[in-house]
Structures are given as C-alpha cells and as structure tokens.
Amino acid sequence: MAGLRLLRSSAGRSARVALAVLLGAIAAPRVSAQDAEQRESPEVRKLRILGVENVDKTDLSKSISTRPSRCRNFIYQIFCVFSKSPVFVEKFYLDREELRRDVLRIKVYYWKRGFREAEVDTSITRNSNGVTVTFGIHEGQPTIVSALRIDYDTALITPKRLRRLTVLQPNEPLNLLTLDSMRLGFQSELWNKGYADAIVDTAVSVNEEQRRAAVFLRVFPNWPTKVGDIVVRGNRRVDTQTILNTLLVKPGAPYRRDDVLESQRSLYESQLFRLASILPPTGDSIKNLEVQVVEAPLREAHVGGGATNADFGSVEGRYTSYNLFGGARRLDVSASVSNLGAYAMNGKFPFRDVLPNDPGIEDERAFLQPTWAASVDLRQPAFLRRPENQASIGVFAHRTSSPGVYIDRGYGAALTFTRQITTRAPASLNYRFELSRVEAGDIYFCVNYGVCDTTTIGTLRSHQRLSPMSITAFVDRSDQPFNPTRGYVARIDMEYASRFTLSNYQYNRAFLDAAAYWHPSGRLSVLAGHLRVGYVHPLGTTHGDTVIHPRKRFYSGGSMSVRGYGENQLGPRVLTIDPDSLRFDTDPDGNLIVLCAPVIPITQCNPNVIEKDKRFQPRPVGGTSLLEGSVEFRFPLQAPKLFGAVFVDAGIVGESRLGSFGAVRNFADLIGVTAAITPGFGVRYNSPVGPIRVDFGYQPPLTEDLIVITNENRNGQEVLVPLNQTRRFGLDKKTLLSRLVLHFSIGQAY
C-alpha cells in the first residue's frame, strides 16, 4: 500500500523509480516466503539410525523416506569430496510430514519381524549447511514362536522336504515375512507335484504379556491338476508347432510350476521373441493355457573393430539366424582378424614389440602376420521333439598367437548332445576333434610341455590331434545369475582321450567347481564359499611319452582364483634367463660386472649371485592336481550400491609323481605340492553390467627353489640347458605393500 500511495502523490517523479519501488514491494514477501520454506525444508546432510541390533541397518534405511544427500554414483566420489554441485551430489531435503510417517514405517518394519514393542525417537540437529536427522530406536523384546504346528498330507510331503520348507522355527522371533515365505514354499511344493490349486491357511495366536506366539499352518492340496488345451497367439513367422515343441508343459501332463517357468525361459532363450508369457490358466482340475508371444527379428548381423597395443588392429563379424529352415534351429557364423598393421606399428609407441626373444624360433616375422579365427555352429533345440534335449554341431579353424611366445594353427569339429535332467541342471556329452600345430621356441615346449629334449620337441612341432570325449554336468540352485546371495552352483567335467578317440594326447581328466552362498534373513551381507578340485593322469601318447597338453593342466592364481598371486603364478614354475644376464651385470655407474666368467660352463653358473628376482622370468608350467578353497564375506558399505569384502583363498597345485593309483601310500605320494594361503580385502560396486570388483590379495612370504633354464650355443646351434643350481626365488618382496596383489575385474570371483 505504501508503494501505491507513493505513486499517487509523486506523479512528477520518473516512471523508472516508481516501477522499482513497486517491484520491491511485491518481491519482499516472496523472499521472506523462500526463507521460511528453506527453514522448514533444509537439506538433510546426514542421517543417523541408532540402536539397531537385530535387523539389517542398510535394509531398514531403505524402508524410510528420509534420505541424506549423497554422491550420485561411485564414479563421482572423488568430485563429491571437493564439490557439492547438483551435477555430482543428489540432494534430499527434510519433509516433516514424511519424517512422522517414517517413525510409523520403522515400527511396522520391526513389527513384521517380531519386535512388536519397538519405539522410535527423532531429533533434528541444525548446522550451517543443513540438518542431521537422528532416529533413536529402542527395539525392545521380541515376540518368540513358542509353538509351531503344520497339518499336511504325508503322502505328498516327505519329512525331509518338511524340514527344508519349515523356515520359521520355534524359539525364534515371530517374523511374519518368513511366515509368508514358508506359506508360499508349501504352496509351490504342492504345485510342483501337480496340485496347482493348493491352499495354505495360517493362523497366529499371540500372548502380548508373555511375548509368546503359537503358529498354525494347514495345507490343503485340493484336487490334482493337469494341462488341458494350449493355445498360441501372436506368432506370424514362427510355426506354432515349433513353439509347442519348446514347451515343457504338454496336454495331459501334470500342471507343475517348474514346467511353466522352464517353458517360459526356453521361449526367451530361443531369442525368437521379444516377449513371451504363459498366462494364468483357466479351469479347475484341467488347466487350459494361453501362450502369448511377440516375435523378434529372426536374423542378426554384427560387425566391429578396434585396436590394442598387443593385437594391433582387429575386425570381427557375426551372423546369426534364429530359425534356420524352421524348427528354431540356430546358425551362428563368426570370424575375426587381428594383427592388422603389425608390420608398420610393431615396437612403435604405444604398440608392443611382439617379436620373440627366443633363438629356437626360425621365422620370427611370422608373429607379424595376421591372426584369425572362424567358426560355424548349428544348434537344434527340442531335439527328437523333446524340449529337454538339444543337439549341436560346429566346425572351427584358427591361427592364433601369444605375442612373442607361440603361434597356434588348428582346425576341427565338435558334436554336443545336451539334456536337461531337471530344472537348471543340464548334462552334456561332447566330442571335439582338433588338429593343431604349434610354432614356438624350445623354451615354450620345455616350460609348458615339460619336454626339453630336441627330438621330442621336433615331434611336438608337427601336427597333433587333441580329441577328447567329455561329459559335463551342471546344477544351479542360486537365487541370482550374476550376484548370487543364496543357494549353490556346481559343475563337474570328466574327459577321456586316447587312440580310441583319435587323439595323440592320451589322458583322463576330472574337474569339480562348486560355490555356495548364505544370506542371513533381513540382512544384505553374504557369506560365500568356493571349491575347485582337479586331477589329470597321462596315459601316454602315440609317440610313447606321457606329455600332457598345456590346456589340460591346472593353474592357480589370479582374480578368479587365489588372489594373493598373479594370473597362474601359484604352482609349479621354472625360471628363464638369457645367458648374457646370467654372466654379466652393471653397477649404478654403468660399469660392467662379471657374475660368471665366460670360461666357466654356463650350467655351473650360480643364479643366486643375482640380487634381484626381476631379472628372471617365472613361467608357470601347470600341475596335474589342483585343490582350491575360498571363503568370502561381503557386506554393505555406507555409500549406495557399494559393498566391501574380506576373503581368505588357499590353493595347492602339484605334479603327480606316480604312474598309477595303486602306488599311493599317502597324500605326499600323490602330488609334489606348491601351496599358499592368501587373505585379502576388496570393494564391489553393483553396476548395471554386474559388480565392478577391486581386490587386494596378500602374498605370503613364500620362497621357492626353482629350476633355472637358459640357452647356449653348441656346435653352432642354440640349445636349452638347465643350470646345476636352483634359484632361491621370492626374496625381493619384504614390505607389506610389495606383497599386495591388485586385481580389477567385472563380476564376483565366484
């Protein structure tokens, strides 16, 4: 009003001054309203939840609305330390109405988990940048299950299954979430037995004064259910019979839950459909089903390229037909070419010099020629019109190399028959015929094949057949494919190769890989265990020796193994060194130091006079036996999607000393072992592509006496020679930091 009176009484003043006064009068109350709003909804800089003992604090914090401001993602963490910009920091403000509701949410959270007397106090502490919100929780005493009774049909549920399904136990808190999971478990159990309309009633009687509860479950199986008519809708190019062949549910068969889930999974795995769903059935004892699909493109092609400092330029292409000639037959054709431009770029920054430093290789320029790989695979699902069967045939050829080490040429074919034994438990019979030829120096064969005489090395350089027959079985009972928290997975491989399978390499091989996961109810932490066991026994070769192909040996160490060691660095190894480094060295001033006089035979040189281990190159040779075990505890950190982990890995890799099991007297007779136990810690970030994992493994102070191999010129020809003395290896690493081994990867270790 003052502004309006001013305009009336001062008509001679300039319009600019009058307008400024008017705008000031209007803007003043708006600024005051913003200040008031800021006081009522300040930024939540910190959230504290105190008094939590019996539930997972991280899970509890997710059940409430009040949130503290936080860094938007793991990548921005370093920027969030220096800047609070909304670009990096996701800001949350105090809502007092939601704060009052959060008190109720916390009480309900505890009430569902058996703590019916939980009380919650709140406090708000102001500071210059915002507020700290504190929830003080008094959990109180839980209501305990004093009695549990389950009425069920003993003909349908065995005592063993009853124990597994009874997840709520007497003398535990009355967790209504666990009770509901138990009810669904009984219902699913009966559905899998063909009683899809089973009903499970629950009743709970609570004595509030004594904090005791009696729980009663009654399981009604109702009538048996069978599959009636199956109608398919939405398909245009894919034949209806092809879809029906893919389904495990069949007209007249019992209507079971696992069959429905596996049928839907099979439809998606065929990649013929963008959407595939089996709608809820109609009918009582006879269930009529409707399958609705939305078809995907039936063909796909991909071309890509790139470059690395070891493989130079590379291109790759893939073509896939998902319904070749109908019947959901899948054809995959792939090809790749690398080492492009190697002649021009070799040794020029940032590209590596891939030419070998091995006098046993005659044509070292071959490492600059293009490498390539090609394969054609044809897969037939629902083989013999049985949805649990699958057959495949493939051919392949390649010319690959490890820079400066070897060139591997090969071609062959593979036949595989797979049968789904039960849900997520396939078994496969495979035969693979491969004719390969390895070009490498003598050191490669001496180290990787364990053969150092030139006659046998010459034989191994010729074409060799590696043709095993194998049986593989796999079972997956985990809850998630990429980041499991409960259940277990296991895989077992059995291989046999001999002259009967047309193989030059003859051996028996067995390998077991298993992992188990435990996840406490109501908590986000996970305890995981891992076990790997392997053994390979040579049967001799067509050349009369007992050479084992390096691919069939066992190696330990690395990000997925014993993390206190680098890749494949735990186990039998040899050291290689060039003769000049063995005989001569230089001091800090560049003066020549003679370590082993040229008049002394090189085999008599003492490798232990060389101070630094880094002048030797350790080369893993692999073992014939493997035993690995790991335990890892994963737990949530304060930052979102960020988890910590502590672990202990142990491994034993050995070389068999015996020709037969009949000579085994004790464990030491079976293997000459190299063993280590390595603790460590790490961090995981749950990204959309899987957990991004950083681990630090501690390498124990293990020293080994390793064979040293070098080369010398004899009669104008370079030959490999082992030194008479072994090298005491592993003395360099004395500090804690020098013994930490860093691993960076995507996906859990197991």
PEVENLIN-V678041 format. One record per pair of residues at least 24 apart in sequence whose ideal C-beta (glycine too) atoms are under 6 Angstrom apart, sorted by the first residue. I is the first residue (numbers start at 1). J is the second residue. D is the distance in Angstrom with one decimal. If there is no record, write none. Layout:
I & J & D
I & J & D
//
This chain:
41 & 93 & 4.5
41 & 94 & 5.5
42 & 94 & 5.5
42 & 130 & 4.9
42 & 131 & 4.8
43 & 69 & 5.8
43 & 91 & 5.8
43 & 93 & 5.6
43 & 130 & 3.6
44 & 68 & 5.0
44 & 92 & 5.1
44 & 94 & 5.4
44 & 133 & 5.7
45 & 129 & 5.6
45 & 130 & 4.0
46 & 132 & 4.3
47 & 133 & 5.3
48 & 134 & 4.5
49 & 135 & 4.9
50 & 136 & 5.1
51 & 136 & 5.8
51 & 137 & 3.9
54 & 139 & 5.9
55 & 522 & 5.3
56 & 522 & 5.3
56 & 523 & 3.8
56 & 524 & 5.6
58 & 524 & 5.2
58 & 636 & 4.4
59 & 524 & 5.9
63 & 105 & 5.7
63 & 109 & 5.1
64 & 102 & 4.2
64 & 105 & 5.2
65 & 98 & 4.2
65 & 102 & 5.7
66 & 99 & 5.8
66 & 102 & 5.3
66 & 133 & 5.7
67 & 92 & 4.2
74 & 685 & 4.5
94 & 131 & 5.9
112 & 176 & 4.8
112 & 177 & 5.7
113 & 175 & 5.1
114 & 142 & 4.5
114 & 143 & 5.2
114 & 173 & 3.0
114 & 174 & 4.2
114 & 175 & 5.2
115 & 139 & 5.2
115 & 140 & 6.0
115 & 142 & 5.1
116 & 143 & 5.4
141 & 211 & 5.6
142 & 173 & 3.9
143 & 174 & 4.6
143 & 211 & 4.8
143 & 213 & 5.3
144 & 212 & 5.9
145 & 170 & 5.2
145 & 172 & 5.6
145 & 174 & 5.4
145 & 213 & 5.5
145 & 215 & 5.7
146 & 212 & 4.2
147 & 214 & 4.2
148 & 215 & 5.0
149 & 216 & 5.0
150 & 217 & 4.6
151 & 218 & 4.6
152 & 219 & 4.1
153 & 221 & 5.6
156 & 193 & 5.8
156 & 221 & 5.9
174 & 213 & 4.5
186 & 219 & 5.3
188 & 257 & 5.6
190 & 221 & 5.3
191 & 257 & 4.2
192 & 256 & 5.1
192 & 257 & 5.1
192 & 258 & 5.5
194 & 224 & 5.2
194 & 225 & 5.9
194 & 254 & 3.4
194 & 256 & 6.0
195 & 221 & 4.4
196 & 225 & 4.2
196 & 255 & 5.1
197 & 222 & 4.5
198 & 222 & 5.7
223 & 285 & 4.9
225 & 255 & 4.3
225 & 285 & 5.6
225 & 287 & 5.5
226 & 254 & 5.9
226 & 255 & 5.8
226 & 286 & 5.8
227 & 251 & 5.4
227 & 253 & 5.3
227 & 255 & 5.0
227 & 287 & 5.8
228 & 286 & 4.1
228 & 287 & 5.7
228 & 288 & 4.2
229 & 288 & 4.9
230 & 289 & 4.8
231 & 290 & 4.9
232 & 291 & 4.8
233 & 292 & 5.2
234 & 292 & 5.2
234 & 293 & 4.4
234 & 294 & 5.7
235 & 293 & 5.5
238 & 272 & 5.4
239 & 326 & 5.7
242 & 327 & 5.6
242 & 328 & 5.2
245 & 382 & 4.0
245 & 385 & 5.6
246 & 382 & 5.7
246 & 387 & 5.7
248 & 387 & 5.2
255 & 287 & 4.6
258 & 423 & 4.8
262 & 423 & 5.9
270 & 328 & 5.2
271 & 322 & 5.3
272 & 322 & 5.4
298 & 322 & 5.2
298 & 323 & 4.9
309 & 350 & 5.0
309 & 351 & 5.1
309 & 352 & 5.4
310 & 352 & 5.2
310 & 403 & 5.1
311 & 338 & 4.4
312 & 339 & 5.4
312 & 340 & 5.8
312 & 341 & 5.0
312 & 342 & 4.7
312 & 345 & 5.7
313 & 340 & 3.6
313 & 341 & 4.8
314 & 338 & 4.0
328 & 381 & 5.2
329 & 380 & 5.4
330 & 379 & 4.5
331 & 378 & 5.4
332 & 377 & 4.5
333 & 376 & 5.3
334 & 375 & 5.4
335 & 374 & 4.4
336 & 373 & 5.3
337 & 370 & 5.5
337 & 372 & 4.7
338 & 371 & 4.8
339 & 370 & 4.8
339 & 371 & 4.9
342 & 368 & 4.2
343 & 368 & 5.2
354 & 403 & 3.7
354 & 404 & 5.2
356 & 404 & 4.3
358 & 441 & 3.2
358 & 443 & 5.6
359 & 718 & 3.7
360 & 441 & 3.3
360 & 442 & 3.8
361 & 441 & 4.5
366 & 407 & 5.9
371 & 399 & 5.3
371 & 400 & 5.4
371 & 401 & 5.4
372 & 399 & 5.5
373 & 398 & 4.1
388 & 419 & 5.7
388 & 420 & 4.0
389 & 419 & 5.5
390 & 418 & 4.5
391 & 417 & 5.3
392 & 416 & 4.8
406 & 438 & 5.6
406 & 440 & 3.7
406 & 444 & 5.3
407 & 439 & 4.3
408 & 438 & 5.3
409 & 437 & 4.9
410 & 434 & 5.4
410 & 436 & 3.5
424 & 476 & 4.3
425 & 475 & 4.3
426 & 474 & 5.8
427 & 473 & 4.5
428 & 472 & 4.6
429 & 471 & 5.8
430 & 470 & 4.8
431 & 469 & 5.2
433 & 467 & 4.5
434 & 466 & 4.9
435 & 463 & 5.7
435 & 465 & 5.6
436 & 464 & 6.0
437 & 463 & 4.9
442 & 720 & 4.8
443 & 576 & 5.9
446 & 720 & 5.3
447 & 574 & 5.7
447 & 619 & 4.5
447 & 621 & 5.6
448 & 550 & 4.3
449 & 547 & 5.4
451 & 547 & 5.9
452 & 720 & 5.4
459 & 543 & 5.6
464 & 504 & 4.6
465 & 502 & 5.8
465 & 503 & 5.3
465 & 504 & 4.7
466 & 505 & 5.4
466 & 549 & 5.8
467 & 501 & 4.9
467 & 502 & 4.9
467 & 503 & 4.0
468 & 495 & 4.5
468 & 497 & 4.1
469 & 496 & 5.2
469 & 501 & 5.2
470 & 495 & 4.5
482 & 690 & 4.8
483 & 691 & 5.7
484 & 517 & 4.9
485 & 517 & 5.7
485 & 519 & 4.0
485 & 526 & 4.8
486 & 517 & 5.5
486 & 519 & 4.7
487 & 517 & 6.0
488 & 516 & 4.1
489 & 515 & 5.4
490 & 514 & 4.0
498 & 539 & 6.0
504 & 541 & 5.5
504 & 542 & 5.1
505 & 541 & 6.0
505 & 549 & 4.9
506 & 539 & 3.9
506 & 540 & 5.5
506 & 541 & 5.7
507 & 536 & 5.6
507 & 538 & 5.1
507 & 539 & 5.7
508 & 537 & 4.9
509 & 536 & 4.2
509 & 552 & 5.8
510 & 535 & 5.5
515 & 750 & 4.5
524 & 636 & 4.6
525 & 635 & 4.4
526 & 634 & 4.5
527 & 633 & 5.4
528 & 632 & 4.8
529 & 631 & 5.4
530 & 630 & 4.1
530 & 750 & 4.2
531 & 629 & 5.5
532 & 628 & 4.1
533 & 627 & 5.7
534 & 626 & 4.0
535 & 625 & 5.1
536 & 624 & 5.1
553 & 622 & 2.9
554 & 623 & 5.1
554 & 626 & 3.7
555 & 620 & 5.8
555 & 622 & 5.2
556 & 651 & 4.2
556 & 653 & 4.8
559 & 743 & 3.8
559 & 745 & 4.6
560 & 749 & 5.5
562 & 649 & 4.4
562 & 651 & 4.1
562 & 678 & 5.6
563 & 649 & 5.4
563 & 680 & 5.3
563 & 695 & 5.2
563 & 697 & 3.3
563 & 743 & 5.7
564 & 678 & 2.5
564 & 697 & 3.8
564 & 698 & 5.4
564 & 699 & 4.4
564 & 741 & 5.8
568 & 620 & 4.3
570 & 651 & 5.3
570 & 676 & 5.8
571 & 620 & 5.9
571 & 623 & 5.1
571 & 653 & 3.2
571 & 674 & 5.2
572 & 621 & 4.8
572 & 623 & 5.4
572 & 655 & 5.4
573 & 618 & 4.9
573 & 620 & 5.3
573 & 706 & 5.8
574 & 619 & 5.7
574 & 707 & 4.8
574 & 709 & 5.7
575 & 616 & 4.2
575 & 618 & 5.8
575 & 706 & 5.0
575 & 708 & 4.7
575 & 727 & 5.4
576 & 617 & 5.0
576 & 709 & 5.2
577 & 616 & 5.2
577 & 710 & 5.5
579 & 710 & 5.2
579 & 712 & 6.0
581 & 615 & 5.5
582 & 710 & 5.7
602 & 712 & 5.0
603 & 721 & 5.4
603 & 723 & 5.7
603 & 724 & 5.4
604 & 724 & 5.8
606 & 725 & 5.6
607 & 708 & 4.7
607 & 723 & 5.9
607 & 727 & 4.2
608 & 728 & 5.7
613 & 729 & 5.8
613 & 732 & 4.5
623 & 653 & 4.1
623 & 654 & 5.1
623 & 655 & 5.2
624 & 655 & 5.7
624 & 656 & 4.2
625 & 654 & 4.6
625 & 671 & 4.6
626 & 653 & 5.6
627 & 652 & 4.5
641 & 685 & 5.9
641 & 686 & 4.4
642 & 685 & 5.7
643 & 684 & 4.5
644 & 683 & 5.9
645 & 682 & 4.7
646 & 681 & 5.1
647 & 680 & 5.4
648 & 679 & 4.9
649 & 678 & 5.0
650 & 677 & 4.5
676 & 700 & 5.7
676 & 702 & 5.7
690 & 746 & 5.3
690 & 747 & 5.0
691 & 748 & 5.6
692 & 746 & 5.7
693 & 745 & 5.3
694 & 744 & 5.5
695 & 743 & 4.5
696 & 740 & 4.9
697 & 741 & 4.7
698 & 739 & 5.7
699 & 739 & 4.6
699 & 741 & 5.7
702 & 730 & 5.8
703 & 728 & 5.9
703 & 730 & 4.0
703 & 731 & 5.9
704 & 729 & 5.3
704 & 730 & 5.9
//
